[in-house]
């Protein structure tokens, strides 16, 4: 290959450039970034940056040493075989990495609503989280809980509005999500409540009712950023559809990070994971595939959240499980097992040891002894049959 284009200059994009160079690729690389910033990490935006502990989260990489043509502020507009259409004209490629990530879903209404996806979003929202401000947060998922944490720390009056019966229902299920309800002390948490639209001065609720707010934050999920691929001869379904090598349906094209819907050999299903670990590690497989190597992407999905003074960590894919085992204590974890008592997922709250060991055991397809597993004083690794 003479020229590889990487569309998307987030973590997945810059890691793709690094992976190509580390594997010996010496041809041209063009990195297109919609934002004007140099590549940065997104997880700190809802944590250190929003909390005011940091002003940025730039990736520590030397663009000059990578010999990459970085083009900030250049947006991809379309794709056909061998050509990327951009706001600065057409670019020909031999290899293409799609790393455009995802974009937040917003709500109807003419009122101002904030999302938290970019560095500029984080700075704008942080400036509005001032003592005494009324903040309405729509969605009690990962982002909603982390924004609520920052808002309470700033002295805001916080209302969290969640359509489901418990926080984190989509991610963990209602039963486990309900265990986080006590964390919302001092916050007006409204469950089983839906927003009809965002209006000036707050939000209107379905069925009547109004929540007054100086600041409205929407954290109800994200969708793959694929509008620029609408006319492309490319298989798109909940992301860019790829095989286990991260190879897309168009020759010479791979996808990484949030926008990749890859085939998992481990779980026998397609996965699209919107978390940092995917953006960090999938580029190595994608680069190998572009260079003709036989690499397979089949990770144990992993993510974490810091909320209300608790560290919540998750590894695996719990829909593959048929039973759960709780490990209770001042901190707690839950393990999912399949019919053969193989561990397929674990969520750990303030129990990092369970997460670290559980993630390794999932990768090893370990079978666990349920009788030992229920004892929180027994290490997970000591539960292996």
N, C-alpha and C positions, 0 to 999 in steps of 0.2 A: 504494500500500500504506500502511496505517496502522500495522501492527505486524509487525516481523520478530523471530523468535526464533532465537537461535544456541545450539545445544545442544553444549556442550563449550567450556571456557574455556582451552584450551591455545593454542599459537601460531596454529593454524588458526582458532580461534574469535575471538581478539582481532584478527587480521588481517582477518577477515570484517567485523567491526564497523568497523574503520578504512576498509576499502574501500567500504563502503556510504556512510559519511559523506563520503569524498573524492569520491564520484560524485554527491553532492548530495542524498542521501536524508535527509529531515528528520523522518521519522516516528519512532515509538517503536521502540527496540531493547531486547530482554531477552536477557541473556547468562547461561546456566545453567552452573555449574561444579560438578562432583562433589566436587572438593577444596575445602578451606577457604582455600587460598592464592590470591593474585591470579595472573593469567596469567604463565607462565614458559616459558623455552626448555628443551627436554629434552636436546639433545646435550651440554651442559656437565655433565650429571649423571654421565656415565661418564668424564668428563675432569676438568675443573677442580674440580668439587664433590667427586668421589670421591677425587681426589688431595689434597684439602685446600687447594687454591689459592684456593678461593672457597666461600662458604657458601650462595649462592643464584644464580639465573639469571633473575630477574624481567625481564619484557619492559618496556622503557622506553616506557610509554605513559600518557597522562593520561585515566583513565576518566571523570573529571568533565567534562573538555572534550569528550569524545565523547558526552556526554549518554546514557549507557547504563545501564540498570537491571541492574547486576551482582548475581547471586544465588549466592554461593559456598555450597557444601554442599547445593545443590538438585539432585536427581537425576531425570532423565527416566525414566519407567516405561513409557510406551506412546505410540503415535501413531495417530491417525485423521485423515482429511482435515480440515484446519483447526484441529486440536486436538492439543496436546502434554499428555500426562498426566504429572504430576510428583509428587514426595513432598510438595509443598505445594498440591496441587490441579491443576485443569485450566487451561491457558492457551490462548486462541484466537490464531491467527496468520493473516496474509495471506501471509507468506513465511517459510520455514524453512531454516536452514543446519544440516546435520548435520556436526558436527566432533568426534565422540566418539573419534576416534583408534583405537588398538589396545590390547590387553591381553596381557601375557606368558602363554605357555603354561607350565604347571607339570607336575611329575611325580607319579606315585603315591607313597604312603608317608606315614607319620605324623611323620617327622622334620621339623625346621624347615628350610625352604628359602627363600632370599632371591631376589627378582627386582629388576631395576633399571628402573623405569618412572617413579616419581614422585620429587619432591624429598624426601619423607619416607623413601622407600626408600634414596635415596643417603645421607642422614644416618645412618640406622640401620646400613647396611652399612659406611660409613666408620668408625663407632665400633668395629666388630668387626675391622677390618683392622689388627691390632696385631702387633708383632714377635713371631715365634715361633708365631703361630697357624697351624694347619693349615687351608688353604682348598681346598675341592674346587669346581671350576668345571665345570659341565656344558654343553658346547658351545664350540667354537672358532670361532665366527663373530665378527661385529663386536663385540658386547657382551662375549662371553667373553674376547676378546683384550684389550679395554680394561680389563676388571676384573682380568685377570691382570697387566697392566701396573701397575695401582695396588697390587695385593696384593704384588707383588715389591718395589715401591718402599717399601712399608711394612715390609718384612722378614719377610713371611709365607712359610711353606712351602706351595708351590702345586702342586696337581695339576689338570691340565686333561683332561677326558674327552670325546672326540669320537667319534661313531658313524661318521663318514666316514673315508676314507683320508688326508685332509689337512685342515688348517684352511681355512676360507673356501670349501669345496667348493661349497656351495649358491650362494654369491654369484658365484664366479669360475671354478669348475671345479677338479677335483683337481690338474691339472697346474700351474696358476698358484698355487693354494693351497699346494702342496707347497713353493714357494719361500719361504714364510714360516716353515717348520719351524725353520730355524736361529735364528730370533728367540727361540725358546722356551728358550734356554740358561738353565740353573738351574731349570727348571720340569719337573716330571714330566708330559710330554705323552703321553697314551695314546690312540692312534688306533685305528680299527676296534673301538671298545669302547662298549658300550651299558650304560646304567643301568637296573636293573629297578625300584628304588624308593629313596626317601630315607628313612633310618631314623635312630633316635637315635644320634648319634656318627659319622655318615657316610653312605655310599651302598653299596647292594648292586649288584653287577654281573651282567648277564645271563651265564649259564653258570657262575656261581660267582665268588667273589672279593669283597673288601670294601675300600673306601677310607676310612680314618679321616679325620675332619674335624671341626674345631670350628665351621666355617662352610661351608655349602653354598650355592652361587650357581647358579641355573638360567638359562641364556641360550640356549634352544633355539628361539627364534622367538616370534612374536606372532600373534594373530588379531584381526580387526576387532571393535571393541566394539559389538556390534549386538544384544545380548540384549533390550534394551528395544524393539526393532523386530520381535520375533518374530511378533506378531499383527497387524502393520500390512500394509495392502494396498500393498506396496512390493516392487520387484524387488531381491532380495538374493542375491548369489552372489559369494563372496570379497570382500565389501564391499557398499556401496550401488552398484548398477549405474547408471551415468549415461551420457549421450551426451558428445560432445566439448565441449559447453557446460557440463558438470557438472550437467546437469538430470536429476533422478531421475524415476521413473515416476509419482510422485504429483504432481499439480499444485501449483505454488508451492514445490517442495522442491528444494534443491540439496545437494550433498555436497562436502566438501573434505578434504584431508590424507590420513592413513593409511587412513581408512575408505572412501574413494572409489575405485571400480573404473571408471575412465573409458575411453572409446574414443579411442585414439591414431590420428590420421590419418597421422602420420609413419611409424609402424611397422605399421599395419594390424592391430592387435590390442588387446585390453584390457590395461591396466596398473593395478596398484595398488602404489604405491611408498611404503614406510614410512620416509621420510627428511625431514629438516628443510626442504629446498628445496621439497618439495611443499606442506607446511603453510604455508610463507612465501608462495608465489606463486599457488597455486590459488585462494585467496579472491578475488583481483581478478576472475578470470573468473566465479566463482560470483556475486559481487555484481552484476556487469554483467548476467548472465543474469536474475537476479531483477528487475532494473530494466528489463528488456525490450530490452537491447542485444544485438547479435549478436557475442558474444565467443567465441573458441575457445581451449581449453586443450590445447596440444600441445607440451609442453616437451621438451627433451633432459634426461632424468633425471640427477640429479647427487647424489653423496654422498661423504663422506670419513670416515676413521678415523685416529686417532692411537694407535699401538700400538708398544711396545718401542722407542721412539725413532725411529720411521718414520712418515711421512705417506703414507697410502694414499688416493688419490683416483680416483673412477670417474665416467664420464659416458657416457650412451647406453644401449643395450639390446643386449647382445652376442648373444642368441639370433637376432637378425636377420642376423648375420654368417655367412659360410661359410668364411672363412680368417682366420688370425691372423698378424701380423707382430710380431716381438720387436725391441725397441730396447735393446740391452744396454749395460752400463757399470757403474760403481760404484752408480749409481742406474739404474732401468730402467722401461720401460713396454711395454705390449702394445696393439696396435691391431687391432680387428676390422674387416674389410671384407666387403662383399657380393660377389655374382658380377660386378658391374660395377666393382669396386674403389672403391665409395663407402664412406667411413668411417661406421661405425654405432655404434662404442663405443671407449672407450680407458680403460685403467687405468694409473695412473702412481704409482710408488713413489719418493718424494723427487725427482720431476721435475715441479714445478708448471707449468713452461712447456708441457710436453706436454699437461697437462690443460687449461689455459686455451685453448691454440690448438686442441686436439682438439675441445673442446666447441663452439667457434665453427664449426669445419669440419663437424661433424655437423649443426649447425643449418642450414648452407648446402648440405647434400647434396654435399659436395665429393668429387671423384674424385682419388685419390692415385696417385702413381708408386711402385710397390712397390720398385723398385731403389733409389730415393733414401730411401724410408721406413726401410729396414733400417739405415741409417747414423744412429746416435744423435746425431752431431754436426750433422746437417742438421735444421733446425727443421721442425716439421710443416707450417707454412704454406708452406714452400718445396718441399714435396712435391706440391703441388696441380698437377694436369695442366692 
